[in-house]
Amino acid sequence: MEEFVNESQLVDYGDSNIITLEGLEHVRRRPGMYIGKLGDGSHVDDGIYVLLKEVLDNCIDEYRMGAGKAIDVRVQDGHVEVRDFGRGIPLGKMVEAVSIMNTGGKYDSKAFKKSVGLNGVGTKAVNALSSTFVVQSFRDGQSRKAEFQKGKLVSDSDIFADNTERGTLIYFVPDNTLFENYLYKEDYIETMLRNYAYLNTGLTINFNGKKILSKNGLTDLLNENITAQPLYPIIHLKGEDIEIAFTHSDQYGEEYYSFVNGQHTTQGGTHQSAFREAVARTIKEFYSKNMEVGDIRNGIIAAVAISVEEPIFESQTKTKLGSRDMAKDGVSVNKFISDFLKKELDNYLHRNSETANILLQKIQDSEKERKAIAGVTKLARERAKKVNLHNKKLRDCRVHFNDSLTKDDAKNAAIHNSCIFITEGDSASGSITKSRDVNTQAVFSLRGKPLNSYGLTKKIVYENEEFNLLQAALNIEEGVENLRYNKVIVATDADVDGMHIRLLLITFFLQFFPDLIKKGHVYILQTPLFRVRNKKETFYCYSEEERLASMAKVGSNPEITRFKGLGEISPDEFKHFIGKDMRLDQVTLKKEDAVQDLLSFYMGKNTSERQNFIIDNLVVEEDV
């Protein structure tokens, strides 16, 4: 049946509604199209890091063109300064180069080959989204300096004599009306800079007085990131426009670090997929055995970097490569990587028989385990498939992280914000389910405390119904490339049992899906411990200090509620804690964390040793 709209209810739509946005105003109106989400700097993919990356990409492009061997980066109190020693922006067009969209030198492949930034957007977006943006170019004994505020030019010097070493200086302050209460984390910046150094051996990056450089490229990257013991020395292969490094460990799953023209493609893309296929095919052909590709890749830790003319990325933030060919060379990315591995990896394995033997043993061990649990795996998959449509444990959302990106800014933001809350019991999941955003927030309910999976084989993932259904809900059986939610949020009560469940879930991820944590997808939800209120004001407090401060604000006779569990918080209140002000702690994993030692001590069978540790470190209430 058709619905008719009353014409008197229609909003007027005429010539005056057609708006042309001047200059960089479109970037400020739709920042998500250019930098992804805004954020406050608490997450590695927040916009303030994208701003820094956009400026750095230009510096790296200069280095890759053979201009300048160092980059100076200073970040202090939210102010950013980046100085390269490249060719310097041409002085006559300097202002246009940083302020007019679709203006840049990278459309001309003669001036910039195999560059990251090709669409003339990056630095303009930084300019538009900064309260202050200053650019100064030093070139051929001359200089020019210009200052902008929120993308609008406020001062521009004439070209003047200056014998300062050539290059470009960019200074910017992110606009705190867009990036509210933002704060740069040095750890995140240092990781970004180290990745640039790994991919550009010979480049020195000076960051707040610290020197960052790499002599061994991707081998250094893997050594820095591997948290499990490698089974054999890292295989490092390098050719024109390609560099590859990989090894295997006893950890489950696959772990990849992929790059295009120095850009870290955190979501992979055509080059990463091509490497996964080619490395399995090459190894299979080398041994001339009928091997399953899953057995070959199980436990692999790899880095792959390629250089492509005119790369096509799936979004402005360049986290996933969409190019299928090497542009003007006319060779597909798949064939280029396949041919390289077929020659270089095959030669390497023939020359290094000890490594070849260890690799073969690892593949055979993976095969034995796979065959041993084949029956269980088949039954578990069938069970997961049957309950998929009516999974009582999963209240799904509408938008998922593995959905295709579109030109719709709002849809892309929703894809990025997709998350799943893992809760304990029906009470907690009920509160979250009633107050969640059904577009982007899913809920998975645990029955109780999950099994301690430390030291167990992957057979347990398929035998244990909850683990199997959680794996299916996240869509990570074949790896994290098709993960359905960007954030996997552990939402348990803030008590001893809740902490235990949290630990058991993190153990599960570390044991079987460590890449989920390494890629920054796992979080802990912080919920308030207290509510302090009077008739006029209500404060939610996440610590004892916040409680005392709130009591002082409220004054005499405040009503104080102690939340013992998530189920005690009403849905009307809960929506505040999982909305725009949601507090999340990211679970991180670094080499120095000594994961196996930690898991062995806290989750192993050394019960008496742990008891003694608890007794020796017990803090009683009187001591607090």
C-alpha positions in Angstrom: 0.0 0.0 0.0 1.4 3.4 -1.0 2.0 6.1 1.6 1.2 9.6 0.5 3.0 12.6 2.0 1.1 15.8 2.7 2.7 18.5 0.5 2.4 21.0 3.3 4.8 18.9 5.3 7.5 19.0 2.6 10.7 21.0 3.4 11.3 23.7 0.8 14.1 22.9 -1.6 15.3 25.5 -4.1 18.4 27.2 -5.5 19.3 28.6 -2.1 19.8 25.0 -0.8 22.5 24.3 -3.4 25.8 25.1 -1.6 29.3 25.3 -2.9 31.9 24.9 -0.1 34.8 27.2 -0.5 38.5 26.2 0.0 38.9 23.5 2.6 35.5 23.8 4.2 34.5 20.4 2.9 37.3 18.8 4.9 36.1 20.4 8.1 32.4 19.5 7.3 33.3 15.9 6.4 36.6 15.0 8.1 35.8 11.3 8.2 36.2 11.1 4.4 39.8 12.2 4.7 41.1 10.9 8.0 38.7 8.3 9.2 37.5 9.0 12.7 38.4 12.0 14.8 39.1 10.6 18.3 41.2 12.0 21.1 44.5 10.1 20.6 43.7 7.2 22.9 43.6 4.8 20.0 46.3 4.3 17.4 43.9 4.9 14.5 42.6 8.2 15.8 42.7 11.2 13.5 45.5 13.1 15.1 47.9 10.3 14.1 46.6 10.3 10.6 47.4 14.1 10.4 51.0 13.3 11.5 51.2 10.5 9.0 50.0 12.6 6.1 52.8 15.1 6.7 55.4 12.3 7.2 54.3 10.6 4.0 55.5 13.7 2.0 58.8 13.6 3.9 59.2 9.9 3.1 58.4 10.5 -0.5 61.3 13.0 -0.7 63.7 10.5 0.8 62.5 7.8 -1.6 63.3 10.2 -4.4 66.8 10.5 -3.1 66.5 13.9 -1.4 67.5 14.1 2.2 68.6 11.4 4.7 67.0 12.6 7.9 63.6 13.7 9.2 63.2 15.7 12.4 59.9 15.1 14.3 59.0 17.0 17.5 55.7 16.5 19.3 55.1 18.4 22.6 51.9 19.4 24.3 49.8 18.6 21.3 52.0 20.8 19.0 53.6 19.0 16.0 56.7 20.0 14.0 58.1 18.0 11.1 61.2 19.0 9.1 62.5 17.1 6.2 65.6 17.9 4.1 64.2 17.1 0.7 63.9 19.4 -2.3 61.5 21.8 -0.6 58.0 22.7 -1.9 58.5 25.0 -5.0 58.2 28.5 -3.5 55.9 30.0 -6.1 53.2 27.3 -5.5 53.8 26.6 -1.8 50.6 28.1 -0.6 48.5 26.4 -3.2 50.2 23.0 -2.5 49.0 23.0 1.1 45.6 24.7 0.7 43.9 24.0 -2.6 42.4 20.5 -3.1 43.7 18.3 -5.9 46.9 20.4 -6.2 50.3 18.7 -5.9 53.4 17.5 -7.6 52.6 13.8 -7.5 50.3 13.7 -10.5 53.5 14.0 -12.5 55.2 10.6 -12.2 58.5 12.2 -13.3 58.8 14.2 -10.1 57.4 11.5 -7.8 57.6 7.8 -8.6 56.0 5.1 -6.4 54.7 7.7 -3.9 52.1 7.1 -1.2 50.2 10.4 -1.6 49.0 10.7 -5.1 45.7 12.5 -4.8 46.7 16.0 -3.6 44.6 15.7 -0.4 46.8 14.8 2.6 48.5 18.0 3.7 45.4 20.1 2.8 43.4 17.9 5.2 46.0 18.6 7.9 45.7 22.3 7.2 42.0 22.3 7.3 41.7 20.4 10.6 44.4 22.4 12.5 43.8 25.5 14.5 47.2 26.6 13.4 49.2 25.4 10.4 52.5 26.8 9.4 54.5 25.8 6.3 58.0 27.0 5.4 60.0 25.9 2.4 63.8 26.3 2.0 65.0 26.0 -1.5 68.0 27.3 -3.5 69.1 29.9 -0.9 65.6 31.3 -0.6 62.6 30.7 1.7 58.9 31.4 2.0 56.6 31.0 5.1 52.8 31.0 5.4 50.4 30.5 8.3 46.9 29.3 8.2 44.1 29.0 10.8 41.5 26.2 10.2 42.5 26.2 6.6 42.3 29.9 6.0 45.4 31.9 5.1 46.3 34.5 7.7 49.9 35.5 6.7 52.2 34.9 3.8 55.7 36.2 3.5 57.3 37.2 0.3 60.1 35.0 -1.0 63.3 36.0 1.0 66.9 35.1 1.0 67.8 32.2 3.4 70.7 29.9 3.2 69.2 27.3 5.6 69.5 23.7 4.4 66.9 22.9 1.8 63.7 21.1 2.7 60.2 21.7 4.2 59.1 22.6 7.7 55.5 21.9 8.7 54.1 23.0 12.1 50.5 22.3 13.1 48.2 22.1 16.1 45.1 19.9 15.7 41.9 21.8 16.2 40.7 20.9 19.7 37.1 21.9 18.7 37.2 18.8 16.5 39.7 16.6 18.4 38.2 17.2 21.8 40.7 16.8 24.8 43.2 15.2 22.4 46.6 13.9 23.6 49.4 12.4 21.5 50.8 9.1 22.9 54.5 8.8 22.2 54.4 5.0 22.0 52.0 5.2 19.1 54.1 7.8 17.3 57.3 5.8 17.9 55.8 2.6 16.4 54.7 4.6 13.3 58.2 6.1 12.9 59.9 2.7 13.4 57.8 1.3 10.6 59.0 4.1 8.3 62.6 3.4 9.3 62.3 -0.4 8.7 61.1 0.3 5.2 63.7 3.0 4.4 67.1 1.7 5.5 69.5 4.6 5.5 66.9 7.0 6.8 67.4 8.6 10.3 64.3 9.9 12.1 65.0 12.1 15.1 61.9 12.0 17.4 62.0 14.3 20.4 65.7 13.8 20.7 65.6 10.0 20.1 67.3 8.5 16.9 65.3 5.9 15.0 66.9 4.0 12.2 67.1 0.5 10.8 70.0 -1.4 9.2 68.2 -4.7 8.4 64.8 -3.5 7.1 61.9 -6.0 7.6 64.1 -8.4 9.5 64.4 -5.7 12.2 60.6 -5.2 12.0 59.9 -8.9 12.7 62.5 -9.2 15.4 60.9 -6.2 17.1 57.3 -7.6 16.9 57.7 -11.4 17.3 56.4 -12.4 20.7 56.9 -16.2 20.2 60.2 -18.0 19.6 61.0 -18.3 15.9 61.5 -21.9 14.7 64.2 -20.9 12.2 66.2 -17.7 11.3 64.1 -15.1 9.5 64.1 -15.6 5.7 64.8 -12.1 4.2 64.4 -11.6 0.5 64.8 -8.3 -1.3 64.5 -7.2 -4.9 63.5 -4.2 -7.0 60.2 -2.8 -5.7 59.8 -5.8 -3.3 61.0 -6.9 0.2 59.8 -9.9 2.1 60.7 -11.4 5.5 59.1 -14.3 7.3 59.5 -17.1 9.7 57.3 -19.6 11.6 56.6 -20.0 15.3 54.5 -22.4 17.4 51.7 -19.8 17.8 48.4 -20.5 16.1 47.2 -18.5 13.1 48.9 -16.1 10.7 50.4 -12.8 11.4 51.2 -10.2 8.7 52.7 -6.7 8.4 52.1 -5.3 4.9 53.3 -2.1 3.3 52.9 -0.2 0.0 55.3 2.6 -0.9 56.2 2.8 2.8 52.5 3.0 3.9 51.5 0.5 6.6 48.4 -1.2 5.1 46.9 -2.4 8.4 44.0 -4.0 6.6 46.1 -5.8 4.0 44.8 -5.8 0.5 45.8 -7.3 -2.9 49.5 -7.5 -2.1 49.0 -9.3 1.2 46.5 -11.7 -0.4 49.0 -12.4 -3.2 51.8 -13.1 -0.7 49.6 -15.5 1.3 48.8 -17.5 -1.9 52.3 -17.3 -3.4 54.3 -18.3 -0.3 52.1 -21.4 0.2 52.3 -22.4 -3.5 56.1 -21.9 -3.6 56.7 -24.0 -0.5 54.3 -26.7 -1.6 56.1 -26.9 -5.0 59.5 -26.9 -3.3 58.8 -30.0 -1.2 56.7 -31.6 -4.1 54.2 -32.9 -1.5 50.4 -32.7 -1.4 50.2 -30.1 1.4 47.2 -28.1 2.7 47.9 -24.3 2.4 46.5 -23.9 6.0 49.2 -26.3 7.3 51.9 -24.3 5.4 50.8 -20.9 6.7 49.9 -21.9 10.3 52.2 -20.1 12.6 53.7 -17.8 9.9 54.9 -14.3 10.9 55.6 -12.3 7.8 56.2 -8.8 6.5 55.8 -7.8 2.8 56.6 -4.4 1.3 56.1 -3.5 -2.4 56.4 -0.3 -4.4 53.7 0.5 -6.9 53.3 3.4 -9.4 50.0 5.1 -8.8 48.6 2.8 -6.0 44.9 2.6 -5.6 43.8 2.4 -1.9 40.3 1.7 -0.7 40.1 4.8 1.4 41.9 8.1 1.9 43.5 6.7 5.1 45.3 4.2 2.8 45.0 1.2 5.2 44.1 -1.3 2.4 45.5 -1.7 -1.1 43.0 -2.1 -3.9 45.4 -2.1 -6.9 45.5 -5.3 -8.9 48.4 -4.4 -11.1 51.8 -2.6 -11.0 50.4 0.3 -13.0 52.6 1.3 -15.9 54.6 -2.0 -15.8 51.5 -3.8 -16.9 52.2 -6.7 -14.4 49.6 -7.8 -11.9 50.5 -7.6 -8.2 49.8 -11.3 -7.9 52.1 -12.3 -10.7 54.9 -9.9 -9.6 54.9 -11.3 -6.0 54.4 -14.9 -7.2 57.3 -14.8 -9.7 59.6 -13.2 -7.1 58.9 -15.8 -4.5 59.1 -18.7 -7.0 62.6 -17.7 -7.8 64.1 -16.2 -4.6 62.4 -18.4 -2.0 63.0 -21.6 -3.9 66.7 -20.7 -4.2 66.9 -19.8 -0.5 65.4 -23.1 0.6 67.8 -25.1 -1.7 70.8 -23.2 -0.2 69.6 -23.5 3.4 68.7 -27.1 4.0 68.6 -26.8 7.8 65.9 -24.1 7.6 64.1 -26.2 4.9 64.0 -29.2 7.2 62.7 -27.2 10.2 60.0 -25.7 8.0 59.0 -29.1 6.7 58.7 -30.4 10.3 56.5 -27.5 11.3 54.2 -28.1 8.4 54.0 -31.8 9.2 53.2 -31.0 12.8 50.4 -28.7 11.8 49.1 -31.4 9.5 49.0 -34.0 12.2 47.1 -31.7 14.6 44.6 -30.8 11.9 44.0 -34.5 11.0 43.7 -35.4 14.7 40.8 -32.9 15.2 39.3 -33.2 11.7 36.2 -34.9 13.0 35.7 -32.5 15.9 36.2 -29.5 13.5 33.6 -30.7 11.1 31.0 -31.3 13.7 31.8 -27.9 15.3 31.5 -26.1 12.0 28.1 -27.7 11.3 26.9 -26.8 14.7 28.0 -23.2 14.3 26.4 -23.0 10.9 23.1 -24.4 12.3 22.9 -21.8 15.1 24.2 -19.0 13.0 20.8 -17.6 12.2 19.4 -18.2 15.7 22.5 -17.9 17.9 21.1 -17.1 21.3 24.5 -16.0 22.5 24.9 -13.4 19.7 22.8 -10.2 19.3 24.3 -9.0 16.1 24.5 -5.5 14.7 23.8 -4.3 11.1 27.2 -2.9 10.0 30.4 -5.0 10.2 34.1 -4.3 9.9 34.5 -6.5 6.9 31.8 -4.7 4.9 33.1 -2.9 1.8 34.0 0.7 2.2 31.8 3.1 0.2 31.7 6.8 -0.7 29.2 7.3 2.1 31.1 9.0 5.0 28.5 7.9 7.6 28.6 4.3 6.4 32.4 4.2 6.6 32.4 5.7 10.1 29.9 3.0 11.1 32.1 0.2 9.7 35.0 1.6 11.6 33.0 1.9 14.8 31.6 -1.7 14.6 32.2 -3.6 17.9 31.1 -6.6 19.9 30.7 -6.7 23.7 31.5 -10.0 25.3 29.5 -10.2 28.5 29.1 -12.6 31.4 25.5 -13.9 31.9 22.1 -12.8 30.8 21.8 -9.9 33.3 24.7 -7.9 32.0 24.0 -8.7 28.3 20.4 -7.7 28.8 21.4 -4.2 30.0 23.9 -3.7 27.1 21.4 -5.2 24.5 18.7 -2.7 25.5 20.9 0.3 25.4 23.3 -0.4 22.5 23.4 1.1 19.0 21.9 -1.7 16.9 23.7 -0.5 13.8 27.3 -0.8 15.1 27.2 -2.7 18.5 26.8 -6.5 18.9 26.6 -8.5 22.1 27.9 -12.0 22.8 26.8 -13.5 26.1 29.0 -16.0 28.0 27.3 -18.6 30.1 29.8 -18.3 33.0 33.5 -18.5 33.4 35.1 -19.9 30.2 37.7 -22.6 30.2 41.3 -21.9 31.0 42.8 -22.6 27.5 46.5 -22.1 28.4 48.6 -25.1 27.1 45.7 -26.6 25.3 45.6 -27.3 21.5 43.2 -25.8 19.1 41.1 -28.9 19.4 39.5 -27.2 22.4 38.3 -24.3 20.3 36.1 -26.7 18.4 35.1 -29.0 21.3 34.1 -26.1 23.6 30.8 -24.8 22.3 31.3 -21.2 23.6 34.8 -20.9 22.2 33.6 -22.3 18.8 30.6 -19.9 18.7 32.7 -16.9 19.6 35.2 -17.8 16.9 32.3 -18.1 14.4 30.8 -14.8 15.6 34.1 -13.0 15.1 34.7 -14.8 11.8 38.4 -15.4 12.6 38.8 -19.1 12.0 40.8 -18.4 8.8 42.5 -15.3 10.3 41.7 -11.7 11.2 41.5 -10.4 7.6 37.7 -11.0 7.7 37.1 -9.9 11.3 33.5 -8.8 11.6 34.0 -6.2 14.4 36.8 -3.6 14.6 36.6 -3.6 18.4 36.3 -6.8 20.5 35.3 -5.5 23.9 35.4 -7.6 27.0 32.6 -6.3 29.3 32.7 -8.0 32.6 31.8 -7.0 36.2 34.4 -4.9 38.1 34.8 -7.6 40.8 37.1 -10.6 41.3 35.0 -12.9 39.2 34.8 -10.3 36.4 38.6 -9.9 36.4 39.0 -13.7 36.2 36.7 -14.0 33.2 38.6 -11.1 31.6 41.9 -12.9 32.2 40.5 -16.2 30.8 39.3 -14.5 27.6 42.6 -12.7 27.0 44.4 -16.0 27.6 42.1 -17.5 24.9 43.0 -14.8 22.4 46.7 -14.9 23.2 46.8 -18.7 22.8 44.9 -19.1 19.6 44.4 -15.6 18.0 47.4 -13.4 19.1 47.1 -11.3 16.0 43.7 -10.1 17.2 45.5 -8.4 20.1 48.6 -7.4 18.1 46.5 -5.6 15.5 44.8 -3.6 18.4 41.3 -5.0 18.2 40.8 -6.2 21.8 39.6 -3.8 24.5 38.4 -3.8 28.1 35.2 -1.8 28.9 35.5 0.4 31.9 32.2 0.9 33.7 31.6 3.1 36.8 32.1 1.8 40.3 30.0 4.5 42.0 27.1 6.8 41.3 27.1 10.0 43.4 24.1 12.3 43.1 21.8 14.8 44.7 18.5 16.2 43.4 20.3 18.4 40.8 23.4 16.6 39.7 24.6 13.0 39.0 28.2 11.9 38.7 29.5 8.5 37.6 32.8 7.6 39.2 35.3 5.1 37.9 37.7 5.2 40.9 37.8 6.0 44.6 39.4 9.4 43.7 36.6 10.3 41.4 34.1 9.3 44.0 35.7 11.6 46.6 35.9 14.5 44.1 32.2 14.1 43.2 31.1 14.0 46.8 32.9 17.3 47.3 31.1 18.8 44.3 27.6 17.5 45.3 28.0 18.7 48.9 26.3 17.4 52.1 24.2 14.2 52.2 24.9 12.8 48.7 23.2 9.5 47.6 26.0 7.1 46.8 25.5 3.8 44.9 28.1 1.1 44.5 27.7 -0.8 41.3 28.7 -4.4 41.9 27.8 -5.8 38.5 26.8 -4.6 35.0 23.3 -6.0 35.5 22.7 -3.6 38.3 23.0 -0.6 35.9 19.7 0.2 34.2 19.6 0.3 30.4 18.8 4.1 30.5 22.0 4.7 32.4 24.1 2.1 30.6 23.7 3.9 27.2 25.9 6.7 28.6 28.8 4.2 29.2 28.8 2.7 25.7 28.1 5.8 23.7 30.4 8.6 22.6 32.0 8.8 26.1 32.7 5.1 26.3 35.9 4.4 28.2 38.0 1.6 26.7 41.4 0.3 27.7 43.2 -1.3 24.7 44.9 -4.6 25.3 48.4 -4.3 23.9 51.2 -6.8 23.2 54.9 -6.2 22.8 57.9 -8.4 22.6 59.2 -7.4 26.0 55.9 -8.5 27.6 57.3 -12.1 27.7 53.8 -13.5 27.0 54.7 -17.2 27.4 56.4 -16.6 30.7 53.4 -14.5 32.0 50.9 -17.1 30.8 52.9 -20.0 32.3 53.1 -18.3 35.7 49.6 -16.9 36.0 47.6 -19.5 34.0 49.8 -22.6 34.3 49.7 -25.5 36.8 52.1 -24.0 39.3 49.3 -23.4 41.9 51.5 -23.4 45.0 53.9 -20.9 43.4 51.0 -18.6 42.7 49.6 -19.0 46.2 53.0 -17.9 47.7 53.1 -14.9 45.3 49.6 -13.8 46.4 50.5 -14.2 50.1 53.7 -12.2 49.7 52.0 -9.4 47.8 48.6 -9.3 49.6 47.5 -5.8 50.5 45.0 -5.7 53.4 42.4 -2.9 53.7 44.2 -1.3 56.7 47.3 -0.8 54.5 45.5 1.0 51.7 
